[in-house]
């Protein structure tokens, strides 16, 4: 189930609020300019669906976001618990960073934890199958897929080069619960 936990940013994070209501999650994230939507596939996807089949199943919603945000490319990433580079990939996303353009992820399957640092608050969003999160350029955040990742996500990119992060150097992410603690 999708969940939002709102924390006061401090030396020791203090939980201010928690909700699993999709409308409340969307409203709270909209307050900081982050989009949150729920999508349904236009057709039933089989477990072994190809990247093209997945993209085609969500084509209308993908095209809308590509036009709204000037996205240049789309792909699908899938990670399983036995992925040989799972530890390196997890580490890559765990430190707070920003991007020069939107980071848009739609969870076709599985789950992950997006943490957004906005002013004196951290909003931790557990995204599940059917959830889309759209993080604006310059938003401080990190992502945790857990030690045994399981997710399939559509990614939209504004830069043809794909995922490019500017790390903040702040150790804030180390003070907050990881995906395995909230899942």
C-alpha positions in Angstrom: 0.0 0.0 0.0 1.3 3.5 -0.9 2.3 5.5 2.1 3.5 9.0 3.0 5.4 9.7 6.2 6.1 13.3 7.0 9.1 14.1 9.2 10.5 17.2 10.9 14.1 17.4 9.7 16.3 17.5 12.7 19.3 15.7 14.1 16.8 13.0 15.1 13.9 12.8 12.7 10.4 13.3 14.3 7.4 11.7 12.6 4.7 14.3 12.2 2.2 12.5 10.1 1.6 9.2 8.2 -1.1 8.4 5.7 -2.0 5.7 3.1 -4.8 7.8 1.6 -3.9 8.4 -2.1 -5.6 11.8 -2.2 -3.9 13.0 0.9 -0.5 11.8 -0.4 -1.1 13.7 -3.7 -2.2 16.9 -1.8 0.8 16.8 0.6 3.3 16.3 -2.2 1.6 18.9 -4.4 2.4 21.4 -1.7 6.1 21.0 -2.5 5.6 20.8 -6.3 5.8 17.0 -6.5 3.3 15.1 -8.6 1.6 11.8 -7.4 -0.8 9.9 -9.6 -2.3 6.4 -9.9 -2.3 4.8 -13.3 -4.0 1.8 -14.8 -2.7 -0.1 -17.9 -4.8 0.2 -21.0 -4.3 -3.6 -21.5 -3.5 -6.5 -19.3 0.2 -7.0 -19.0 1.6 -10.5 -18.7 4.5 -11.1 -16.2 7.1 -11.4 -19.0 5.9 -8.3 -20.9 8.6 -6.5 -23.0 9.7 -2.9 -22.5 7.7 -2.0 -25.7 4.6 -3.8 -24.4 4.8 -2.0 -21.1 5.3 1.4 -22.6 2.4 0.8 -25.1 0.1 -0.2 -22.2 0.6 3.3 -20.6 1.2 5.2 -23.8 -1.5 7.9 -23.3 -0.3 8.8 -19.8 3.3 8.7 -20.9 2.7 11.0 -23.9 0.8 13.5 -21.6 3.7 13.7 -19.2 6.3 13.9 -22.0 4.5 16.8 -23.5 3.9 18.6 -20.1 7.5 18.3 -19.0 9.4 18.3 -22.3 10.7 14.7 -21.7 12.9 13.3 -24.5 13.0 9.6 -23.8 11.3 6.8 -21.9 12.5 3.3 -20.8 11.7 0.6 -18.3 14.0 -0.6 -15.6 13.5 -3.8 -13.7 15.4 -5.1 -10.7 15.0 -8.4 -9.0 16.4 -9.6 -5.6 19.1 -11.7 -7.3 20.4 -8.9 -9.6 24.2 -9.1 -9.5 24.7 -5.3 -9.1 21.8 -4.7 -6.7 24.1 -3.4 -3.9 26.0 -1.0 -6.2 22.7 0.3 -7.7 21.1 0.8 -4.3 24.2 2.7 -3.0 24.1 5.0 -6.1 20.6 6.3 -5.2 20.9 6.4 -1.4 22.7 9.8 -1.1 20.7 13.0 -1.3 20.9 14.5 -4.8 19.1 16.8 -7.3 18.6 16.7 -11.0 18.6 19.4 -13.7 15.2 18.3 -14.9 12.2 16.3 -13.7 12.6 12.7 -12.3 9.5 10.8 -13.3 9.0 7.2 -12.2 5.9 5.0 -12.6 5.9 1.7 -10.7 4.6 -1.0 -13.0 5.3 -3.6 -10.3 7.0 -3.8 -7.0 7.9 -0.9 -4.7 10.5 1.7 -3.7 10.9 4.6 -1.2 11.4 8.2 -2.4 12.5 10.6 0.3 12.1 14.3 -0.5 13.9 17.0 1.5 11.8 20.2 1.4 12.8 23.0 3.7 12.7 21.7 7.3 10.7 18.5 6.4 11.4 15.2 4.8 8.5 13.4 3.0 9.1 9.7 2.7 6.8 8.2 0.0 6.6 4.4 -0.4 5.6 4.0 -4.0 3.9 0.8 -5.1 2.5 -0.8 -8.2 0.3 1.8 -10.0 2.0 4.8 -8.4 3.6 7.6 -10.4 5.9 10.2 -8.7 7.1 13.3 -10.5 10.0 15.1 -8.8 10.8 18.6 -10.1 14.2 19.8 -11.1 16.3 20.9 -8.1 14.3 19.0 -5.5 16.6 17.4 -2.9 15.8 13.7 -2.6 17.1 10.1 -2.5 15.7 6.7 -3.4 15.9 3.4 -1.6 15.0 0.1 -3.3 16.0 -2.0 -0.3 18.6 -4.7 0.0 16.6 -7.2 -2.1 15.0 -4.9 -4.7 11.9 -5.9 -6.6 10.4 -3.4 -8.9 9.7 -2.6 -12.5 9.4 1.1 -13.4 8.9 3.3 -16.3 11.4 6.2 -16.4 10.9 9.4 -18.3 14.0 11.6 -19.1 14.4 15.2 -20.2 18.0 14.6 -21.1 18.9 11.9 -23.6 21.8 10.9 -21.4 19.3 9.6 -18.8 19.8 9.7 -15.0 22.3 12.5 -14.1 22.6 13.4 -10.4 24.2 16.3 -8.6 25.0 15.1 -5.1 24.5 17.6 -2.3 27.1 16.2 0.1 24.5 16.3 2.9 24.4 13.1 5.0 20.7 13.6 5.8 19.6 10.4 4.1 21.6 8.3 6.6 19.4 9.6 9.5 16.1 8.3 8.0 14.5 4.9 7.9 15.4 2.8 4.9 13.0 1.0 2.6 13.4 -2.3 4.4 12.3 -0.6 7.7 9.1 0.9 6.3 8.1 -1.8 3.8 
